[in-house]
Amino acid sequence: MYKPFDIEVIREQFPILERKINGYPLAYLDNAASAQKPCRVIDALRNRMASSYANVHRGLHTMANETTESFEAARGKVAEFLGCPSPENIVFTRGATEAINLVAYGLAHTINEGDEIIISQMEHHSNIVPWHFLRERLGAVLRFVPVLDNGALDLEALRGMLSARTRIFSLVHMSNVLGTINPIRDIVPWVKATGATFVVDGTQMAVHNPVNVTELGVDFYCMTGHKLYGPTGIGALYGTAHALENLQPFNGGGEMIEDVFETHVTYNDVPHRFEAGTPPVLEAIGLGAAIDWYRQYDPADVRQHEMAVYAQALDGLRDINSFRLVGDAPEKGSVLSFNIEGAHAHDVAQILDKYGIAVRAGQHCTQPLMERYGIHSTARASFGIYNTLDEAERLVEGVKRCVTFLL
Ligand SMILES: *Cc1c(COP(=O)(O)O)cnc(C)c1O
């Protein structure tokens, strides 16, 4: 049974939302960069450190067992959250960036000169640079699927690019700039037909929409904790059993081994093979708490609310003559990137901050996408579970003031 969606009750659970910025109540509209944390997460971290803490997996004492249990329970929560068959399909990482790097490094042994890796123009740098490494080091060919003017992926072009040369196809599920949600399920059969490995950057998607990796049928799916109301320093990589068995470990050290000899090493089972050294124990437990908290609410309610706030802001902003929306795909989430013609996005963000409104401005780690649209940057308001229609109105009023000041 889900709890009723009551925005006031939700906001009360985030102490930081009481903050004033420059004398105004904080309107935190930078959720695509990182989300704020509910008491449930803050308390979970505090309680863990205050009452039962030790390293995981190695100890035979009570607190080592308690901490290991909580850590492994968190893995189970991530698995359930992503709809994956077993906790053994989940590798804890430092975040989405590390998850993608692990996949790129771990698949390097399957790549030969001239093999193609296909990504898209709307990728975050963390789903571009690791593949450039394979281009630089192994002579792989890195190709970018174009994005249409409205921010949707050019599916026709994608079909034309996929071939027997494709070894890896890696795609963002929901863009952190355009908000575009890519039709992964439709694409899976095309990629499968080439025999390529399908990697999905689900960093934004997992926060705003229910995800079921089993139904999607992809090989790897990456997510992060700090955008899902959890701590920084924790993320997860889902892989099918087959995909994980094929992946070479990235970090070597304690816990990822079975036996170490002078002559050779044998490795621990998946997923522990990929978690060398002391893992982010507290962060993982914090992520588990974030997922528990978040799953109290019906994802349909959350999405409906976030999209209502988005629509309210967009409606108001569209009245401004110099307003230019970046990303208007039919399928999109609550990310609103824009420019004010004649003004710099950084100036817009700075003026909004004077009124307590936190938005991001810049390239958002998506330089090829900026290039695609012939722009240097955008301002970006990104809405989360606790944002209100009133905050959307304040954004509109704030941008109107920017226009008065800057144009
Ligand atoms: C934030 C983000 C990342 C990077 O995630 P981290 O966990 O911060 O490393 C990757 N891809 C997308 C689409 C993002 O929004």
The ligand as a MOL file (V3000), in Angstrom:
LIG
                    3D

  0  0  0     0  0            999 V3000
M  V30 BEGIN CTAB
M  V30 COUNTS 15 15 0 0 0
M  V30 BEGIN ATOM
M  V30 1 C 24.6980 12.6380 -13.0150 0
M  V30 2 C 24.7540 11.8210 -14.2270 0
M  V30 3 C 25.8070 10.9180 -14.4110 0
M  V30 4 C 26.9540 10.7810 -13.4320 0
M  V30 5 O 26.5150 10.2050 -12.2480 0
M  V30 6 P 27.4300 10.1960 -10.9330 0
M  V30 7 O 26.7760 9.2070 -10.0500 0
M  V30 8 O 27.3530 11.5820 -10.3830 0
M  V30 9 O 28.7780 9.7900 -11.3180 0
M  V30 10 C 25.7780 10.1190 -15.5310 0
M  V30 11 N 24.7870 10.2160 -16.4290 0
M  V30 12 C 23.7550 11.0690 -16.2800 0
M  V30 13 C 22.6670 11.1120 -17.3090 0
M  V30 14 C 23.7040 11.9080 -15.1810 0
M  V30 15 O 22.7050 12.7610 -15.0370 0
M  V30 END ATOM
M  V30 BEGIN BOND
M  V30 1 1 1 2
M  V30 2 1 2 3
M  V30 3 2 2 14
M  V30 4 1 3 4
M  V30 5 2 3 10
M  V30 6 1 4 5
M  V30 7 1 5 6
M  V30 8 2 6 7
M  V30 9 1 6 8
M  V30 10 1 6 9
M  V30 11 1 10 11
M  V30 12 2 11 12
M  V30 13 1 12 13
M  V30 14 1 12 14
M  V30 15 1 14 15
M  V30 END BOND
M  V30 END CTAB
M  END
